[in-house]
């Protein structure tokens, strides 16, 4: 069947594209991309389909073309239908800590989104099972489709809204269904179903996009509930869905950190939301800076009380509020760094008249770049490096970012920012005020760690911290703060009724004067972090305050297991809000993946007749289980690690996932040659490949940081290509142990092969969530090294099985009765 190969390519492309698109859609509807959950449920679909095909192969073989076409059609239909139905499931991540029903809703979503992958995998599995003479070519087209799907989906998000991209993807398996049935007379019912679904897809393309039901707690959803609010512009890209909201009746007045004593009102604003939250204000500006007087009365204006006509770097420029802040304070030069070029186009082009050409100002230079990438290649010499608020107040206090990989606030990142400062320059970071204090103290601990890593003996002499009722601004000077500067900080705060929570030589009595708390928590916390018993304070504190690092970039992870009973006891008195929802969701996903994998993959295999030698099952089952864990541990860790290099989770998922699929598959195809080469060298093939994987893993851990810095200046497309090339050698090696194990089973215990597939699939399903949990607790390096150890253990188990099989054969030749153990 000539059409099988392009049909396989189309199904594979749609499957990987749908996997990545689901992450993008969930990031919009909820707050997180849930990459680990999507990868887990996709693997569940693949594992369950493999089990189903193994059990029904005799019935499916003579009906191959029809079965392939039906599965491809069902894949196309469920892609759209399951997402539409999924939006009707009342899952809200923020409610998991007080509403147990949310875990049932999460399980419903998990199983619902698994269905399309079950049908996609059934197409590929049927092709392998029923057309064994074409396995090498089917495998190639499957891998080529995986790579093509990732690139196609990423490119499509530059051109259309994610909802439209979903409809476009659904056309691919529909075309595969038509191709699969083109070689013989078509069933009338199947032809009618294909035609009806094609017509419906065309109608959906021509009509309004499918509705995205955002969480009711997202900023965009709440803004649109205000009378007079309306969406005036939307722009989509893989980096985010930008939505501009206008309200002529009740204009937006967004001014985080504004003094309650101010007599100045912010101008009319447009609200720009990224993925339905993280609002950035676009100010109406006609060139008259006197209309922006409120910018002198926000906590983020603190550094300008110390500087005269500074050269400023704004990281995360957004819609331009921090740039206007710098221009209002007479900055000589402003370098504005923004990751999303469409945000810049909104300000420069779509709303140029409203924004007054802020990004066209003669003192402003715009850089489209990720903050860390820009910092790595910048010459520095800035008087001020400023990082403003990049999230919403509600998001900051709800724990929704607990699972986000955030490389902006790691110890290494702070060290890079400090390295950009001219002598006497300052770094300032503004965050939302959380009570009890969490991220402000963790950020302080990170600043202190970065300063000490740079050789600063007395970090407290360089730090200042002020707050009002809802924001905290931290300031770090490249040098000790002098008495006149300390006096300027105190006067700036006093004149605006801001509280000072730290400056060199500050007495405890000077804290907690205006916006009074029960205790001077921030002053006491900063003093403890600077003191000789800082480690004890961090260990005793009820939130996780250890500085984030590039190896554990979870800055918003504050959860401590030992505090859980105390918080749960206070649940009905507000304690539930102190639990980060990300942890319960991650653990619930792990638990449901174990249950679903056992029920849908392992349990049906009990019907497979067992005809292998005693001892083979436990050893070979453990071998394939360890391979499933190890492969996904490395893949998930690399996805998270490459976010730093690529600047966005979607780019990392697309490049790393497709890279591992394509090159691991290539390694699988080369496994036969590997056996030949190793045997010529007198080496055990599996032991040799495990050793090569371990060596490669250690090499990656050592050299990747330097490689990231060296390639950080490349354009996004070049970095994506570089990522795929970087993972290629390791992925090819990782693709070999599985087929080598299957080859061993084919010789010694062919009846165990379905179990090998099932056990490996089960391990893969649970390992995605487990790898993320381990990365949060112990870091990416620990996860990767654990995976290397699992490969070594798996190789030892297979060598045991080889030795036992050789012994059994020898006994059989010698006609020795019994089973030698």
N, C-alpha and C positions, 0 to 999 in steps of 0.2 A: 504494500500500500504506500505509494509515493507520497500521498498527502499526510501520512502519519508524522513525518519529520517536521514540516512547518507547523502542523497542528500542535505537536509537542512543544515547539518553541513558543507559540502563542500562549499556551496554557502556563508554561513556566514563567514567561514574562509577566503575565497578569498576576500570578501568585506572588511573586516577589514585589511587584508594584503595589498590590493590595496590602501586603504586609506593611510596607513603608507608609502607604497612604493612611492606614488605620492609625498609625502613630501620630501623624499630622492632624487627623480629625479629632482624636482624643485629646490632643494638646489644646485644641480650640474649645471643645465642648467641656472638658474638665480643665485641669491645670498642668497635667503631666503627660508626657508622651507614652508612658507605660510600655517602654520598649521590651522590658523583660517579660511582661505578661503577653504581649503580642507574639513574641518569638516562641514563648512556651505554648500558647494555644495553637499556633501554626504547626509546631512540631507534634502536638497532640493529634491534629487532623491528619498529618502524614503518617504517624504511628498507627492510628486507628484504621486508616485505609489499608495499610500494609497487612494488618491482622485480618481485616475483612477479605482482602483478595486471597490471602493464604488459605482461608477457610472455604472460599467459594470459587476457587480457580477452575475446577473442572466444569462448573456450570457456566462460568464467564468465557472460557476459551472459545467455544464455537460462536459466541455472540459478541465477539470483541468489538467490531466496528460500531454496533449499536450501543454497546455499553459505554464505549469511549465518548461517543457523541452525546449520549444522555448525561453522562457525568460532566462533560464540558458545558452543556446547556445549563445544568443545575448549578454549576460553579458560577456562571454568568448571572443567573437569577439571584442566587443567595448572596453574591457580593453586594447587590443593591438592597435586597429585601432584608437581609440580616442587619445591615446598618440602620435602615429605616426602623425596623423593629427594636433594635438596640437603643434608639433614642427614646423609645416609649418605656423602657425599663427605668424605674424611678431610682436609679443609683446616684447617690451624691456622696463623693469622697469625704466631704467635710463632716458628714453625719455618722461615720462608721464607729466613732468612739462612744456614741450614746444611743445608737439605734441598731440593734443586732440584725434587723431585717436587711440592712445594707449588705451584709455578707452574702445573703441569699441572692440579692440583686447582682452582686459582683459575680457570683457563680453562674447566674443566668447569662450575663454578658460573655463570660468566658466560654461557655458551651455554645452560645449563639454565634459568636465570631469564629468559633472553630469550624463550623459547618462548611463555609466556602473552601477552606483549606482541605477538608476531607474529600470534597469532590475534585479539587484540583489534583491532590495527590493520587486519587483513584485513577485519573487519566494517565499520569506518569507511570504509576504502578502497573496498570493494565498493559501499557506498552512494553514494559520490561518483561512482564510475566508471560504475555501472549505472543510476543514477537522477539523471541530470544536470539534469533539470527541477526537482528539489527541492533543488538544492545549497544555496541560501541557508538554507532551513529545516533541512536536515540539519546544516549548519555551526552554526546556532544551538543545536540540541539537543546537538551534540557539545560545544560550549563550556559550555553550561549543565550538562551532565553532569560535565565536568571540575571546575567549581566545587563542584557538589553532592557529588562523590565525596570531595574533600578535607575538606569540613565533616563529612560523614557518618562518615568513618573517624576523624577526630579526636574526634568526639562518642562514637563506639562504644567507644573505648579508655578512656573514663571509666566505662563500664558493664560491660565484659567483658575477659577476658584476650585478649592479641593472637591466640592460637591460635583462640579462638572467633570473633574478628572476621574471621579468614581464612575460616572456614566461612560466616559471614554474607555476606561479600563475594561468595563463589562463587555465592550464590543469585541475584545480580543478572544476570550474563550468562546463567544458566540460564533466568531469566524472559525475557530478550531472545531466546533461542533459541526459546522457545515462542511468543512474539509474532511473530517473523519467519515462522514457518511456519503461522500461524493463518489466512492468507488463502486457502489452497488445501488440498486433501487431503494429509495428512501421510504421509511414508514410514513404513512399519511399523517398520523398523529404527531410524529416528531417534526415533520416539515411544517405543520400548522403551528406547533408550539414555537419553533424557531422564528417563523415569520411574524407571529404575534408579538414575541418578545423583542424582535428587532424593531418593529413599528413603535412599540412602547418606548424603547430607548431613544429613538429619533424624536419622539414627542417630548421626552424629558430633556433632551439636549436643546430643543427649540424653546422650551418653556423656562420659567423661573427656576433657579437652582433649588435643589432639595433644601428644606429648612434644616438649619443646625440649631438644635435645642441646647443652648448654653446653660450651664448651671445658674440657678437663680442667684447665687452669691457672687457671680462674676461682675466686674465693674461695668461692662457694656450692657449687660442685661438690666442692671439697676439704673443706669443712666437713661435707658430708653423707656423706663417706667415714669420718668418725669414728664409732665405735661409740656408739650412743645418740642420735645427731642426728636431728632430724625437723623438717619444715616445719610450723609451727603457724598461719601466717596468710599470705595473699597479697593484695595490693591492687594494682590496675592503674590507670594513667592514661597520657596521652600523655607525661608527664614521666618515667615509668619504671615498671618492675615491681618492687614492694617485696615482699621475701620475708623472713619472720621465722623464724629457726631456733632451736630450743631443744635443749639437751642436758643432761638431769637427771643423767646418769651422769658426764659430764666437762664441767662448766659452762665457758662461755666466760669468759676472763679477759683482756680486750683493754685494754691500757694502753700505747699508743705513747709512747715517751720516758721510760718508768719507769726510775728509777735502779736499778742493780744492787746498790746498797747499802741499798735500802729494806727496812724491816722490816714493811711493811704490805701486805696482800693485797687486790686488788680484789674487790668483792662478786660474787656470781653475776650473770651477764649473759645477755641475749638478743642474738643477732646479727641485725641488719637489713641486708640486702643490696639494693642498687639495681642492677637489671639484672644480677644474679648476681655483683656485685663491689662494691667501694667500701663495705666493711662499716662500719656505725655501731653502736656498742655501746649497748644499753639496760640501764642499771644497775638492779639491785634496790635500792630505796631506800624506807625506811620513815619518813623524817623525821629520823633520827639521823645528823648529819653526822660524828660520830666514826667511823662505819663507812666513811667515804670518805677516810680519812687518806692513802691512796696518791696522791690528787690533789695533795698538797703535794710529791710527789717526782717529778714529771714536768717535762720541760723547758718545757712550755707554761705552767707556774706561775710562770715568771720574772718577768713584770710585776707580780705581786702582792707581790713583795718590795720594790717601790718605791712602791706605792699603798696608801692607807687608805680603806676603804669607797668604792671607785670606782663611777662610773656606767659600765656596760659595754655594748658593742655586740658581739654574736656574729654573725658572718656565716657562714651555712652551719651552722645549729644542729643539723640532723639529729635523731638520737634523744636528744640532750640532754646529752652528755658535757661539752661546753664550758660549758653553762649550769650544770651541777652544779659544775664547776670554779670558776665565778664565785661561786656561792652558798656553796661551801665556804670561800672566802676572804672571806666577809662583804661581798659587793658590795651597795651600797645600792640599785641598780636594774640590771636586765638586760633589754636589748632583744634578743630572739632572732629572727633573720631566717632564714626557711626558704622555699625555692622551692616545694616540693611539699606541698600541704595534706594529702595523705593520710599523709605522715610524721607530721605533727602529730596527726592523728586516731588513728594507731596508739598514740602515747604518751598522749594525753589520754583516749581512749575504750577502745580494745581492750585496752590493757595499763596502764590507769590504776592499778590496785592494785599491779602489779609496780613501776611507775616511781615510785610515791609522789606522784603529782600534781606532778611537777617543772614542767610547763608551766602548772600552776594556782597556783603559788607567788605570794604577794602581791607579791614583788619582781620578778616576771618578766612581761614583756609580749611576746606573740608577734606577729610580722608575717609574713604570707604575701606574699613578694616576692622578686624577684631582687636579688642584692646590689648591683649597680650602680644599679638602678632606685631602691632604697631610699636609697642614698647620695646620689643626685642630688636627692632631694626632702626629705632630712632636715635639720633645723636644727642638727645636730651638738652640740657641747658635751660630748663623751664623754671620760672619763678614760682609757678603754681601748677600742680597737677590736681584736678578736681574730678571726683566721681560723685555724681548726684544720685537721687533716688531712681532706681530702675524697676521698681515693683510697686504694687499698690499697698495701702495700709492694711486692707483686709487680708491680702495674701501673706504679708509679713507676719501677722499675728496668728495665723490659722494653721501653720505647719504644712502648708501645701507644697512648699519647696524642699521639704526634708530629703526627698530622693533625687533632687536635681543635682547634677554634676555642675558645680559653679567654680570656674577657674579664675574668677575676678578677685576673690578675696582669700586666696591661699597665701601661705608664707612666702613662697617663691614669687608670686605676683606682686606682693607688697614690696619685696626686695627690688624687683624690677622698676616699680614706680619710684621708689626712693632713689634709684640710680639715675633717673631722668632729671633730678633736681639740680639746679645751679646752687653754688654755695649760698646758704641763707634762704633757699627756696622752701616751699611748704607743700605738703600733700594733705588734702582734706577729703574726707569721706562722710557723707550724710546718710543716716539710716533712720528708719522709723523707730520710735521709742516703744519697746515692749516691756510689760511689767508682768511678773518679775523680770528683771533685766536678763536678756539672753544674748542676742546678736551684738549688741553694743559692747558687752564685756568680752564676747568671743573675738570680736574685731580688735578690741584693745589688746587682748592676749596675742593675737596674730601680729599686730604692729610691734609689740614688745619683742616677740620672737624674731621678727625680721630685723629689727634694730640690733639685737644682740648677735644675730648671725653676721651682721655687717661690722661687728667689732665695737659697737657702742656700749660702753660700760654702764652708763646711767641713762637708760631710755626715758625715765620720768622727767629728766631735764629738758626733753624735746617735745613732750606731749602736752596738749590742752584738749579739754572736752567741755562742751556746753550743751544745754538742752532747753527745749521749751515743753509745751504740753504734749507734743506728738512727734518731735524729731530730736535726734542727737547728731551733733557734728563733731567729728574728731579731727584734730590738726596735729601734724607731725612736721617739725622743722628739720632741715638739713643743717644741724648745729643747735647748740643750746639756746633756749629762749632767754633773751636779755630782759632786765628789769623794765625798760620802756615798753617792750613788746607785751610783757605780762600785764603792765598797767593798761595798755590799749585793749587787751582781751577783756580785762575786768570792766573797763568802761563801756566797751561795746555791749557786753552782756547786761550790765546794770541799766543802761539807757533803754533797753528793749525788754526788760523784765525777763531775761533769760537766766537760767541757773548755771553757774560754773560748777562742774563736777571734778575738774582737775586742772591745775596748772602748777608749775614748779613752786614749791614753798607754800602751797595753799593750806590754810588751817581748816580743820573739820567744821568749824563754826561758820565758814563762808559758804558751805553747801546747803542746798535745800531751803532756799529763801523765798522764792516766788511761786513756782509750780511745785508745791510741797507734796512729798511722798511720806509714807509712814516712817520711813528711815532713809538716810542718805545712801541708798543702795549703790548708786553708781560710784560715788566718791569712795565708799568703803571697798567696793569691788576693785576699782583701779588701784587703790593703795595696796590691797592684798596681792594683786597680780604683779605689782612692782616690788613687793617685799620679799624677804628671804624664804618665806614659806608659801610661795605661790603654788607649788605643786600640791601641797596639802589643801589649799583653798579650792583648786580646780577639782581635786578628787572628792572633796566634801560637798561641793556645790550641787544643787539638785538638777542642774542642767549640764549638758556636755559642753565644756568650754575649751577643750583642747584645740589649739590652732589647726585649721584645715591645711592640707598640703596638696601638692599636685598628685600624690599617690592616693590621697583620701580627700577629694575635692568637695566634700559635702559640708559646706559652710553652715547650711541651715539645719544640720542634724544636731539637735539638742537633747535627744531622748536618752534617758538612762533607765535600764531595766529595774534597778533597785528602787526607783522612785514610783514605779507603776502601782504597787498596792496602795501607797499613800494617796496618789492622784485619783485612783478609782474610788477610794473611800470618800473623796470629796466631789465625786462626779456630779451629784445633784446640787452642789453649791458652787458650780462653775469650774470644778477641777477638770472636767472633760476637755475644756479648751486648751489645757496645758499638755495634752497628748498629741503628738504629731500624727496626723492621720496616715501619713505615708507608711509608717511601720506596720500598723494593723493591716493595711491593704496588701503590703508585700508579703507578710506572713500568711494572710488568708489566701493569696494567690499560690504560695508554695504548698499550702495544705490542700487546696482544691486541685492543684496539678497532680499531687500524689494520688488522691482519690480517683480523679478522672482517668489518669494514666493507668492505674490498676484495673479499673472497670472496663475501659475501652480498648486497652492494648494487651494487658497480661491475662486477665481472666478468660477472655475468649480462647486463648491459646491452650487452655486446659483440654480442649477438644482435640488437639493435635496428638497423634499417637507417639508415644515415647519409646524409642528403640535404640538408645545410645548406651554406651558402657557406663557402669557405675563410676561415679566421680567426675565424669565429663561435664554433667550439668552444672554443678556448683562452680567448677573452675572456669569453664567457658562462659557461663552466665555472668560471673564476676568480671571476666575479661571484657565482655561487651558492655557491661554496666559502667565499668571504670572509663572505657573509651567515651561513652556518652557524656559522662560528667566532665572529663578532661577537655574534650573538644569544645563544649559550650562554655566552660569556665574561661578558656583562653579567648574565645570569640566575644563573649560579653565584656570581659575586661578590656579587650582591644577596642571595642566600640566606645566604651566610656573613656578610655585613654585618648583616643583619636579625636574626641570632641575638642580637646585643647588645640590640636593641630588644625582642624577644619573649621572650628568656630561655631558649630551648630550641631545639635544631636541628629537632625535628619541627614545632614551630609555624612556624618560618621556612620550612621546605620546603613545608608545606601552604599557607601564605598566599602566598608569593612565586611558587611554581610555578603554583598555580591562577590567581593574578592575572595572570601573564604569559600563560598560555594563553588565558584568557578575553578579556583586553583586547587582546592581539596579534591574536587572531582578529577582534575587533571592528574593529581598525585595518585588517585585511585587507579586511573587508567595505566599509569606507569609502574604500578606495584609489581607487575610480573617481571618487568626488566630489572627492578630493584632486587628481586629475589635472585635473578641470574647474576647480577653484579656482586652481590654479597656472598653468594656461594663460591664464586671465583676467588674471592678474597678470603674465604674460609670463615666468614662471619655469619652469625644467626641473623636472618633478615629483620625480625621484629625487634630483637634486642638492639640491632644497629640503628633502626629508624627511631626507636625510643631514645637512644643516646643522642642522635642528631637533633631530635626535637628539644631535648633538655639543653643541649649546647646552644641551639638557636634561641631558646627562650631567655637564657642568661645573657646572650649577646644583645637581644632586643632591649632588655631592661637596662643595660649599660649604655647603649648608644642612641636609643630613641629620643631622649631629651635634647641631645646635641643636634640630631637630625631635624627635629621640629624647629629649632632655632634657625638652622641653616636654610631651611626651605620655607620659612614663615612669610617671606616677601612675595612668594608666588601667588598668582591669581587663584581663585577658588577652584576652577576647573583643573588647573595644573596640580593643585594639592590633592584633589580627589584622585587623579590619575597616579600621582606619586604614592598615595595611600594604598592603592590596589597593588602597585609594584612592591611596596614595602612588605605587605602581608603575604605576597606570593610564595617566597621560599618556605616560610613556616607552614603555610596552608597546604602546600604540596606534600610536605612531609607528614602532616597530620591526616592527610587523606589516605595514607597507606595502611596503617594498622588494621582498619576495619576489613578491607578486602583480603588482607593476609590472613586474618582470623577466619573469614568465611571460606577461604581456600583450604585451610586446615580442617574445618568442619566437613567440607565436601568430600574429603578423603577419609575421615574417620567417623563422623556422625552426621550424615546429611539430614537426618530427621530433626536435628536440633536447630537447623538454619532458621525456621520461622521464629523459634524462641530467641535466637540471637538478635534478629531484627527487632522483635518486640521489646526485649530487655534494653537494647541500645536506645530504642525510641523512648521508652519509659524514662531512662536516665536523662535523656536530652530534654524531655518535657519538664522535669523537676529542676534541672540544673540552671535554667535561665534565671529564675527567681532566687535560687540558692546562691548563685554567683554574685548577684547584686547585694544580697544580705551580707555575704562574707566581705565584699569590697567595702561596704560601709563600715563594718566593724574592724577590718584588718588591713584594708588597702588593696589596690590593684596588684601590686607586686606579690603580696602573699597569695592571692588567688591564682596568679599565673604560676608561681612556684609550686603551689599545691597541685595544680594541673600537671606540671612536669613530673611530680612525684607519683601521681596516679598513672601516668604513661609508663613509668619505670615499673610500678607494681603490676600493671597489666602485662607488660612484656615478660616479667618473671612468671606469671601464671601461665601464659601461653607456652613458655619454655618447659614448664612442668608438664603440661599436657603433651607436648611433643615427646618428652622423655618417657612418659608413661605409655604413650601409644607405641613408641619404639620397643619398649619392654614387653608390651602385650603381644606385638608381632613376633618378637623373639621367642616368647613363651609358646605361642601358637606353633611356630616352626619346630620347637623342641617338644611340642605336645605335653607341656607342663600344665596340669589341671589347676583350676582355681583362679582366683584374681589376686595378683600380687599388688600390694599397696605400698 
